[in-house]
Amino acid sequence: MAGTPATSKRTPQMSWELLFQITDLLRVLGAPGNMLNNKKITLGKIRVISYLFANMDQPPMLKDIAGVFGLTPGAVSQTIDALVEDGIVRRVQSKVDRRAVYISLTRQGVALKRRHDNYFTDYMDHFFHNIDEKKQEAFMEVLEQMVETLRPEVGKQGEIVEENDEYEQI
């Protein structure tokens, strides 16, 4: 029907509002794959767990994790402390350099990551079930273009931080 909100001209503001709505709805739904001992694992923790899982052959140090996510080591340290307390990750001191501490997943952390992946895959299959293939492809192309547009901007922010230490706290 012409003139309905679904067919009216979409604006960038509408895009942001839709993204926020999707984020809010997904947060309310939660992810059973993100539960540990009846405690919800946050998105930030899942991202760290995913990074550690992808780097299991060469565990990173805290500063490496901070660099990947553009956070301060202090902020990442809080997340790691909570994950250690939950038994999901462990700190392993280097045998060569006592100051070097590597972060790796425990068996429980690996199991949580696999459970999350299975849940997320099933959920996305369900989510896209009623969307035709052409629209799915267009959606993926838009997301890829957004990432391609944002990535250089993030790189520029990194340059600003390196040039001026006062921005490091951001």
Beta strands, then each sheet from edge to edge (+ up, - down):
strand 1: 35-36
strand 2: 39-40
strand 3: 89-93
strand 4: 101-105
sheet 1: 1+ 2-
sheet 2: 3+ 4-
end
